[in-house]
Every structure is written in C-alpha cells, then in structure tokens.
Amino acid sequence: MLHKRVGKQRKKLSLAVTFLLLFFTAVQTVPVKAATEKYYNFNNLTYQSAWGASYYVNGGSAYISFEGQYREIKFRLPETLDMSQCTNVTFNASSPNGQIAFKLYDTAGNQAAVKYNFNSSTSDVSFAPNTSAKVNSIGIMAQGTHWYSAVVNSVRFTMNDGGGSNPGTTDGTLLNTHGKTLKYSGAAVNYSQLRDANTLNVIKSQYNSITLENEMKPDAILGYSPNLISVSQAKNNGYYIPSNYNESTVPVLNFSTMDAVLRICYENGLKLRAHTLVWHAQTPDWFFRTGYSSNGAYVSQSVMDARMEFFIKTYMNHVYLGNYGSVVYAWDVVNEYLHAGSSGGWARVYGSNLGTSPSYVKKAFQYAYDCLSYFGLTNSVSLFYNDYNTYEVTDQIISLVNFINSDRKICNGVGMQSHLATSYPSVNSYKNAMQRFLNAGLEVQVTELDVTNNNANDQANYVYNLMSAILSLKKAGGNITGITWWGLYDSVSWRASQNPLLFSNLTTPKASYYSALRAYTDAGYTIQ
C-alpha cells in the first residue's frame, strides 16, 4: 500500500510539473503584438469625392472649405487597414470656426466609425474606432450650418503588428525576396537621387540594381546640339572609329554623369542596367544629318552604319575600359523598334515599316556583341531588345529576335517594359507572353514596371497576382533574371497622378508592396 501511495504521489507530482512546464511554455510562446504607427499626410492620400466641399494641398496638409452643414470630402488611404487590429485613430487638424467630424469608411463605402464635435485650433483628436471593419477611406464632414474652413494635417492609426493588409513579412524586402530569387531587384533612378545619402541608403535596402531614367539615353550622351572634334582628336580621346568611317569629324560624347553614377554603383554594391543605345526617341535629329548639322540632309544608310558603330562601340568601350565597368550587367541595345513607326532619324535613314527583319537593328546588336566579345563578357553581360506592350506584339518580338540571332545568338532576350494598369492587360495575358518568350529560349527581364490604378486595393491585388504569375514561371525553370520598378515612389513617377509604384513616398510602402512580398512567400519561397 505504501509503495502504491508513493507511486501515486510521484505521478501527481509528475503531472503537476508537466502542467507547469506546458503553462510556462505556452505563456512564453504567445506572440506579443507590438504597436506600430501608420501615418499619412495628404501627400500620401488620394482625393476620392466631395459634396459641397473644396480643397487644396500644401505642405502635406489639406485646406478644406465647406459650404454648409453635412458637406463632406473623402480621401482614399494608400492601403486597407484592419480596424480589429487598430487601438487608436488620431487626426491632427484645425477648425476654430466650426465643428467638424472625422469618419472612417470600409471597402464597400459604408461608414465604419465617426468622431464628432471637433472644434479647435491645431491639435490632435483621438478615438478608438470600435469596429472590426477593413477601412480604406477617411471623410471630413462639416457640422456647422455656415460657410467655414478647416485644415487637416494628418491621420495616424495605432496598429498591432500585422494590422494592415500587410502579410506580416516585417523582415522581407524586395531585395531579399525577389532580388534573391530572380537575381536582380531594381528601380529607375536619377543621378541626383543617387547623390542624396538618405535616398541612396533606401535604394540599397530594397534594390541591388538601378536603371538610369534618362542619363544614359542617346540625347544625354550626344547632347542636344553637336560639339564636333576631328577624327584624329577623337582617336586620341580613345574613341572607336570604324574603318568605314569616312567623315572628318565626330561628335563629342559626354560621359561625365554616367561615370559618376558608375562610381557610386561600384562603391555601394549596386549593379546597373544600361538603357539605351538605339531608340527612335530621345536621339538628337542632328545625329542623322550630313555634317551633323541641324539643317543638313539625312545621310545614307552606309554613313549611318558607320556612325552607329562609332557610337555603340565608343560608348561600351568607355564603360568597360573604365574602373567601374563591372557594375554594368545588361544593355538595352535597341528600344521600342516595333513601335517606332515613321518617326525619328532611324526611320528617316533606314525606312519605316521594315517588319521583323530590320538590318540596322541586327547591326546594332552585332556591334554591341563585338564589344562584349572583345572584353570577354559575352557569358556575363546580357544584350536585350526592350519594348512596351510586349503582350500585344509577342509574335513579332520573337520573329525579330530570331532574325537578329539568325547567324549566332547575339541578343540574349527581351526586356518587358511593363507599364501596366489594373484594368489592362490581364495577368493571364501578361503571363502567357512571358511564357512564350521563355519557351523561345530567351532570357526575360521585367524592365520598367509600374501599375496604374483607381485605388490602392486594386493595385495590391493586381501586383499580388502579377508577382505570383512571374514566380510560378521562375519556379518552373524560366530564365527570368530581374524586375525593375520604374521609379522609387509615386510622386517621382512619370505617371505620378495614377500612383503606380509600391511606395507613396521614399520610406512609406503601400499595400501593393506587402502584396508583392506575400506573393513571394505564398509561392513557397522563404525569407532569410
């Protein structure tokens, strides 16, 4: 009996210890939700609608005029926020001449929460939203009956971690996700952005590749008016002069900005896509005329062949003979040939409507390939044909590249510019085009990506589906080697009014940024 009693006591003690261990383990492993702030001023928000109210934005603040009681104006947030994870909403505003109300609206446009009776000089007004709705808009409404104005400076949401539409990938960046799997995560930038230390640090945190938006295009190198030097002087300057170049002068090529950019890239671990050598746009018209004169006749094709070879080989030689040429891993040799039509000097000299067998396009690739071959770079640097709406001209692009490569492979692949909209093209159409390029044995890079949209949610959903499609092709073995976003944030985009990028400002990611990361993890990749 004693033995049995001791056994039972030991069993009870063992169970008690086990219970305590499980209890403390459970307590220790419960995640603690840290509070984070979602802050927006009116440079981040998008006007949605108004009734009896007008506004303008200055310095990030909205200056609102109301015509009377219950007049209201609404603004869209750059992302959808889950109010079940929001503990507090704070508006910073001034309305000393009349009361205003602050409202939150859900994704269906219904009022989800409201704070009435603000009437003060500039101060914060805070309230708990007391709703579990998904909110993507705010409203500011007049309560007084007379005409008066208000200034609203900002709104911030105090969230538990993971409280937005964000997927909880706090350790994820474009660099350690898409950049790791596709090799290059890129953005279009300019020299002044690279010279700013804060901007450069942000670039390095998200990207390992840049494309210069304009500073490497032909007009930036050639100049808007010619500065001519003799052929002998050009040779002394290291210019490449082809044997069939029969003119007495050549234009000076200005590499100063490009050289400064190459050095910045080299010193900061960034790679560079060189964009672009041959393009019907942003190439000065004088480059195609006799004597390099603005009013000369257009030259013959043989003269232009020599000029093109001089330009391409001098340009590329300069890069790879310099101290920092190792940063350049890809060239857009020819840009948008299939959309050139009859405009520009190339069409004036060689003719338009040449179909998919244009001799000068093939020669451009040959000159570029010759240069890479001379430096032993044909296996490490890629040459691309770059174009927009590639999902509309897929057959023509494949035929064009086959013509370029008819003797040997001198064009590695296709740059899909990808200036997209949530309404067009469909992700399936885009994916099918990319699949066909891959099936043709071509390397593919997404080179100028942006996505215009009507609201942040639509953009986020489209970006998620697009990235999922691209990653599915990559997982199937597709030779996809990079994604370059065409700009750092919305207001510096060439399509700024349509908020096409992943960031609303330099350091504020949008819902689409997090959906791009979620697509990565949902595709089965892990963030390290």
Backbone hydrogen bonds, N-H to C=O, Kabsch-Sander energy under -0.5 kcal/mol:
donor,donor_aa,acceptor,acceptor_aa,energy
5,R,1,M,-2.5
6,V,2,L,-2.7
7,G,3,H,-2.3
8,K,4,K,-2.3
9,Q,5,R,-2.4
10,R,6,V,-2.7
11,K,7,G,-2.3
12,K,8,K,-2.7
13,L,9,Q,-2.8
14,S,10,R,-2.9
15,L,11,K,-2.6
16,A,12,K,-2.5
17,V,13,L,-2.8
18,T,14,S,-2.7
19,F,15,L,-2.6
20,L,16,A,-2.6
21,L,17,V,-2.8
22,L,18,T,-2.6
23,F,19,F,-2.6
24,F,20,L,-2.8
25,T,21,L,-2.5
26,A,22,L,-2.5
27,V,23,F,-2.6
28,Q,24,F,-2.6
29,T,25,T,-1.7
30,V,26,A,-0.8
30,V,27,V,-0.6
33,K,31,P,-0.6
34,A,32,V,-0.8
36,T,159,M,-3.2
38,K,157,F,-2.5
39,Y,37,E,-0.7
40,Y,155,V,-2.3
42,F,60,G,-3.3
42,F,153,N,-0.5
44,N,41,N,-1.6
45,L,41,N,-0.9
46,T,76,R,-2.1
48,Q,74,K,-2.5
49,S,74,K,-1.1
51,W,72,E,-2.8
54,S,65,S,-2.0
56,Y,63,Y,-1.2
58,N,61,S,-2.3
61,S,58,N,-1.8
62,A,152,V,-2.9
63,Y,56,Y,-3.1
63,Y,61,S,-0.6
64,I,62,A,-0.7
64,I,150,A,-3.0
65,S,54,S,-2.7
66,F,148,Y,-3.0
67,E,52,G,-2.2
70,Y,142,A,-2.5
71,R,68,G,-1.6
72,E,51,W,-1.6
73,I,140,I,-1.9
74,K,49,S,-3.1
75,F,138,I,-2.4
76,R,46,T,-3.8
77,L,136,N,-2.8
81,L,135,V,-3.0
82,D,163,G,-2.4
83,M,81,L,-0.8
83,M,133,A,-2.7
85,Q,82,D,-1.8
86,C,83,M,-1.2
87,T,85,Q,-0.5
87,T,158,T,-2.6
88,N,158,T,-1.0
89,V,127,F,-2.6
90,T,156,R,-2.7
91,F,125,V,-2.5
92,N,154,S,-2.3
93,A,91,F,-0.6
93,A,123,S,-2.3
94,S,151,V,-2.7
95,S,120,S,-3.6
98,G,95,S,-0.8
100,I,118,F,-2.3
101,A,141,M,-2.6
102,F,115,K,-2.5
103,K,139,G,-2.8
104,L,113,A,-2.6
105,Y,137,S,-2.6
106,D,110,N,-2.8
107,T,134,K,-1.4
109,G,106,D,-2.0
112,A,104,L,-3.3
113,A,104,L,-1.3
115,K,102,F,-2.6
118,F,100,I,-2.5
119,N,117,N,-0.6
123,S,93,A,-2.3
125,V,91,F,-2.5
127,F,89,V,-2.2
135,V,81,L,-3.1
135,V,133,A,-0.7
136,N,105,Y,-1.9
137,S,105,Y,-1.4
138,I,75,F,-2.6
139,G,103,K,-2.0
140,I,73,I,-2.4
141,M,101,A,-2.4
142,A,71,R,-2.9
143,Q,99,Q,-2.7
144,G,99,Q,-1.0
148,Y,66,F,-1.2
150,A,64,I,-2.5
151,V,94,S,-2.8
152,V,62,A,-2.4
153,N,92,N,-2.9
153,N,151,V,-0.5
154,S,92,N,-1.3
155,V,40,Y,-2.3
156,R,90,T,-2.4
157,F,38,K,-2.3
158,T,88,N,-2.9
159,M,36,T,-3.4
159,M,157,F,-0.8
160,N,85,Q,-2.9
161,D,34,A,-1.4
163,G,160,N,-1.8
165,S,80,T,-1.0
170,T,168,G,-1.3
172,G,169,T,-1.6
177,T,173,T,-0.5
179,G,174,L,-2.6
181,T,177,T,-2.1
182,L,178,H,-2.9
183,K,179,G,-0.7
184,Y,182,L,-0.8
186,G,184,Y,-0.5
186,G,483,I,-3.2
187,A,209,S,-1.2
188,A,485,W,-2.3
189,V,211,T,-2.3
194,L,190,N,-1.8
195,R,191,Y,-1.7
196,D,192,S,-0.7
196,D,193,Q,-0.8
197,A,195,R,-0.6
200,L,196,D,-2.8
201,N,197,A,-2.1
202,V,198,N,-1.9
203,I,199,T,-2.6
204,K,200,L,-2.4
205,S,201,N,-1.2
206,Q,202,V,-1.0
206,Q,203,I,-1.0
207,Y,203,I,-2.7
208,N,185,S,-2.2
209,S,185,S,-1.5
210,I,271,K,-2.0
211,T,187,A,-1.8
212,L,273,R,-0.6
213,E,189,V,-2.6
217,K,214,N,-1.9
219,D,282,Q,-2.1
220,A,217,K,-1.1
221,I,217,K,-1.3
222,L,218,P,-3.2
223,G,219,D,-1.8
228,L,226,P,-0.5
229,I,250,V,-2.6
231,V,248,S,-1.7
234,A,230,S,-2.4
235,K,231,V,-2.4
236,N,232,S,-1.9
237,N,233,Q,-1.7
238,G,235,K,-1.5
239,Y,234,A,-2.7
241,I,239,Y,-0.6
245,Y,242,P,-1.6
246,N,244,N,-0.8
250,V,229,I,-2.5
252,V,227,N,-3.1
254,N,221,I,-3.0
254,N,252,V,-0.5
255,F,253,L,-0.9
259,D,255,F,-2.9
260,A,256,S,-1.9
261,V,257,T,-2.2
262,L,258,M,-2.7
263,R,259,D,-2.0
264,I,260,A,-2.0
265,C,261,V,-2.7
266,Y,262,L,-2.5
267,E,263,R,-2.5
268,N,264,I,-1.0
268,N,265,C,-0.8
269,G,266,Y,-0.7
270,L,265,C,-2.3
271,K,208,N,-2.7
272,L,327,V,-2.8
273,R,210,I,-2.5
274,A,272,L,-0.6
274,A,330,A,-3.1
275,H,273,R,-0.6
276,T,332,D,-0.6
277,L,332,D,-1.9
278,V,333,V,-2.2
279,W,277,L,-0.5
280,H,335,N,-0.6
287,F,284,P,-1.3
288,F,285,D,-1.8
289,R,286,W,-1.4
290,T,297,A,-2.9
292,Y,289,R,-2.0
293,S,290,T,-1.5
296,G,293,S,-1.0
299,V,288,F,-2.5
304,M,300,S,-2.2
305,D,301,Q,-2.4
306,A,302,S,-1.6
307,R,303,V,-2.1
308,M,304,M,-2.9
309,E,305,D,-2.3
310,F,306,A,-2.5
311,F,307,R,-2.6
312,I,308,M,-2.8
313,K,309,E,-2.2
314,T,310,F,-2.0
315,Y,311,F,-2.3
316,M,312,I,-2.7
317,N,313,K,-2.6
318,H,314,T,-2.1
319,V,315,Y,-1.6
320,Y,316,M,-2.4
321,L,317,N,-2.3
322,G,318,H,-0.7
322,G,319,V,-0.5
325,G,322,G,-0.5
327,V,324,Y,-1.7
328,V,325,G,-1.7
329,Y,272,L,-1.5
329,Y,327,V,-0.7
330,A,272,L,-0.9
331,W,382,S,-2.2
332,D,274,A,-2.9
333,V,331,W,-1.2
333,V,384,F,-1.6
334,V,384,F,-1.0
335,N,278,V,-2.7
336,E,386,N,-3.3
339,H,336,E,-1.3
340,A,337,Y,-1.8
343,S,340,A,-1.5
348,R,344,G,-1.6
349,V,345,G,-2.2
350,Y,346,W,-3.0
351,G,347,A,-1.8
357,S,354,L,-1.2
359,S,357,S,-0.5
362,K,358,P,-1.6
363,K,359,S,-2.3
364,A,360,Y,-2.1
365,F,361,V,-1.8
366,Q,362,K,-2.2
367,Y,363,K,-2.8
368,A,364,A,-2.1
369,Y,365,F,-2.9
370,D,366,Q,-2.7
371,C,367,Y,-1.7
372,L,368,A,-2.1
373,S,369,Y,-3.0
374,Y,370,D,-2.2
375,F,371,C,-1.6
376,G,373,S,-1.2
377,L,372,L,-3.0
380,S,377,L,-1.3
381,V,377,L,-2.3
382,S,329,Y,-2.2
384,F,331,W,-3.0
385,Y,413,G,-2.3
386,N,334,V,-2.3
386,N,384,F,-0.6
387,D,415,G,-2.1
392,E,389,N,-2.1
393,V,389,N,-0.9
397,I,393,V,-2.4
398,I,394,T,-2.3
399,S,395,D,-2.4
400,L,396,Q,-2.6
401,V,397,I,-2.8
402,N,398,I,-2.3
403,F,399,S,-1.9
404,I,400,L,-2.4
405,N,401,V,-2.4
406,S,403,F,-1.5
410,I,408,R,-0.9
412,N,383,L,-1.8
412,N,410,I,-0.6
413,G,383,L,-1.4
414,V,443,E,-2.2
415,G,385,Y,-2.8
416,M,414,V,-0.7
416,M,445,Q,-2.5
417,Q,387,D,-2.5
417,Q,415,G,-0.9
420,L,418,S,-1.3
420,L,450,D,-2.7
421,A,424,Y,-1.9
422,T,452,T,-2.1
424,Y,421,A,-1.0
430,Y,426,S,-2.1
431,K,427,V,-2.9
432,N,428,N,-2.5
433,A,429,S,-1.9
434,M,430,Y,-2.3
435,Q,431,K,-2.8
436,R,432,N,-2.0
437,F,433,A,-2.0
438,L,434,M,-2.3
439,N,435,Q,-2.6
440,A,436,R,-1.4
441,G,438,L,-2.0
442,L,437,F,-1.9
443,E,412,N,-2.1
444,V,479,N,-2.5
445,Q,414,V,-1.9
446,V,482,G,-2.6
447,T,416,M,-1.6
447,T,445,Q,-0.7
448,E,416,M,-0.7
448,E,417,Q,-1.2
449,L,484,T,-2.6
450,D,418,S,-1.8
451,V,500,P,-2.6
452,T,420,L,-2.4
453,N,498,Q,-1.0
459,Q,455,N,-1.9
460,A,456,A,-2.6
461,N,457,N,-2.5
462,Y,458,D,-2.4
463,V,459,Q,-3.0
464,Y,460,A,-2.3
465,N,461,N,-2.3
466,L,462,Y,-2.8
467,M,463,V,-2.9
468,S,464,Y,-2.3
469,A,465,N,-2.1
470,I,466,L,-2.4
471,L,467,M,-2.7
472,S,468,S,-1.9
473,L,469,A,-1.7
474,K,470,I,-2.0
475,K,471,L,-2.8
476,A,472,S,-1.2
477,G,474,K,-1.9
478,G,473,L,-2.6
480,I,478,G,-2.0
481,T,444,V,-2.1
481,T,479,N,-0.5
483,I,184,Y,-1.9
484,T,446,V,-2.5
485,W,186,G,-2.6
485,W,483,I,-0.5
486,W,449,L,-2.6
487,G,485,W,-1.9
490,D,503,F,-2.5
491,S,504,S,-0.5
492,V,489,Y,-1.5
493,S,490,D,-1.8
496,A,493,S,-1.2
498,Q,495,R,-2.0
499,N,496,A,-1.8
504,S,508,T,-2.5
505,N,508,T,-0.8
508,T,505,N,-1.0
510,K,502,L,-3.1
511,A,78,P,-1.3
513,Y,510,K,-0.9
514,Y,510,K,-1.4
515,S,511,A,-2.1
516,A,512,S,-1.8
517,L,513,Y,-1.6
518,R,514,Y,-2.5
519,A,515,S,-2.1
520,Y,516,A,-1.2
521,T,517,L,-2.0
522,D,518,R,-3.0
523,A,519,A,-1.2
524,G,521,T,-1.6
525,Y,520,Y,-1.6
528,Q,526,T,-0.6
